[in-house]
Amino acid sequence: MVKAKYQNVLDLGEKLKIQNGDVKEENGKLKIWGTANTQYQKDLLWDEIKKSGGENPQDIEADIKVADKNAYAYHTVEKGESLSKISKKYYGDPMQYNKIFEANRNILDNPDVIHPGQELEIPNK
């Protein structure tokens, strides 16, 4: 029963390709674990958990590890995006764009010029 409540979390885990993931239901509590590729993916999972169970859910235990701690996330630039738009997505603040620019100086010369297909490192918050 509790598994159905958190099905959105399990579906997201599959979509994100969580490694070594597993789910177990014991005594009315759902236990999930696995390894997300980045901290951003882990944060997405926790956001989904909170959507279903509230800010401090008592019916789920999640042990989500992070494989790559070198960056918060990686982002492939899509047509029409800017560093400020990407910054808003990951940090909630478009003015943090310079942080992304500085982390990607090896492929970017100007914070106002990015191209579709570029793979950007989104540095840790």
C-alpha positions as CSV (number, residue, x, y, z in Angstrom):
1,M,0.0,0.0,0.0
2,V,2.8,2.5,0.9
3,K,4.6,1.4,-2.3
4,A,1.7,2.8,-4.4
5,K,1.9,6.1,-2.5
6,Y,5.5,6.5,-3.6
7,Q,5.3,5.0,-7.1
8,N,6.2,8.4,-8.5
9,V,9.6,8.2,-6.7
10,L,10.2,4.7,-8.0
11,D,9.3,5.8,-11.5
12,L,11.7,8.7,-11.3
13,G,14.4,6.4,-10.0
14,E,14.1,4.2,-13.1
15,K,14.1,7.3,-15.3
16,L,17.3,8.6,-13.7
17,K,18.8,5.1,-13.9
18,I,19.6,4.9,-10.2
19,Q,22.4,2.3,-9.8
20,N,22.2,-0.6,-7.3
21,G,18.7,0.5,-6.4
22,D,16.2,-1.6,-4.5
23,V,12.9,-1.3,-2.7
24,K,11.6,-3.2,0.2
25,E,8.3,-2.8,2.1
26,E,8.4,-3.7,5.8
27,N,5.9,-3.1,8.6
28,G,4.1,-0.4,6.6
29,K,7.3,1.5,5.8
30,L,9.0,1.7,2.4
31,K,12.7,1.3,2.3
32,I,14.6,2.4,-0.8
33,W,18.2,2.8,-1.6
34,G,20.6,3.2,-4.5
35,T,23.2,5.5,-6.0
36,A,22.3,8.6,-8.0
37,N,24.8,9.9,-10.6
38,T,24.8,13.5,-9.2
39,Q,23.6,15.4,-6.2
40,Y,21.0,17.1,-8.5
41,Q,19.5,13.7,-9.2
42,K,19.4,12.9,-5.5
43,D,17.7,16.2,-4.8
44,L,15.1,15.4,-7.4
45,L,14.3,12.1,-5.7
46,W,13.9,13.8,-2.3
47,D,11.7,16.4,-3.9
48,E,9.4,13.6,-5.2
49,I,9.4,11.9,-1.8
50,K,8.3,15.1,-0.2
51,K,5.6,15.6,-2.8
52,S,4.0,12.3,-1.7
53,G,4.9,12.1,1.9
54,G,5.1,15.7,3.1
55,E,8.1,17.6,4.5
56,N,9.0,14.9,7.1
57,P,7.5,11.6,5.9
58,Q,7.4,8.8,8.5
59,D,6.5,5.9,6.2
60,I,9.6,5.9,4.0
61,E,13.4,5.5,4.6
62,A,15.7,6.4,1.7
63,D,19.4,5.9,1.5
64,I,20.5,7.6,-1.7
65,K,24.2,7.9,-2.3
66,V,25.9,10.0,-5.0
67,A,28.4,8.5,-7.4
68,D,29.9,11.8,-8.9
69,K,30.7,14.4,-6.2
70,N,32.8,16.6,-8.5
71,A,29.8,18.5,-9.8
72,Y,26.2,19.2,-8.8
73,A,25.0,18.1,-12.2
74,Y,25.8,18.0,-15.9
75,H,23.6,19.7,-18.5
76,T,23.5,19.4,-22.3
77,V,22.6,22.8,-23.7
78,E,19.3,22.9,-25.7
79,K,18.3,25.5,-28.3
80,G,17.1,28.7,-26.8
81,E,18.8,28.3,-23.4
82,S,21.1,30.8,-21.7
83,L,23.4,30.4,-18.7
84,S,20.9,32.4,-16.6
85,K,18.1,30.0,-17.6
86,I,20.2,27.0,-16.8
87,S,21.3,28.6,-13.5
88,K,17.6,29.2,-12.5
89,K,16.9,25.5,-13.2
90,Y,19.7,24.1,-11.0
91,Y,20.2,26.8,-8.4
92,G,16.8,28.6,-8.4
93,D,18.6,31.8,-9.1
94,P,19.4,33.1,-12.6
95,M,22.1,35.4,-11.3
96,Q,24.3,32.5,-10.4
97,Y,25.1,32.0,-14.1
98,N,28.7,33.2,-13.7
99,K,29.4,30.2,-11.4
100,I,28.5,27.9,-14.4
101,F,30.5,30.1,-16.8
102,E,33.6,29.9,-14.6
103,A,33.4,26.2,-14.2
104,N,33.2,25.8,-18.0
105,R,35.9,28.2,-19.1
106,N,37.6,25.3,-20.9
107,I,34.8,25.3,-23.5
108,L,33.2,28.8,-23.0
109,D,34.8,32.1,-23.9
110,N,31.8,34.4,-23.3
111,P,28.9,33.9,-20.8
112,D,26.5,35.2,-23.4
113,V,27.4,32.6,-26.1
114,I,26.5,28.9,-25.6
115,H,25.5,26.4,-28.2
116,P,23.1,23.5,-28.4
117,G,24.9,20.2,-27.7
118,Q,27.5,21.6,-25.3
119,E,27.9,19.6,-22.2
120,L,28.2,21.9,-19.2
121,E,29.3,21.1,-15.7
122,I,27.0,22.6,-13.1
123,P,29.3,23.2,-10.0
124,N,28.2,22.3,-6.5
125,K,26.1,24.9,-4.7
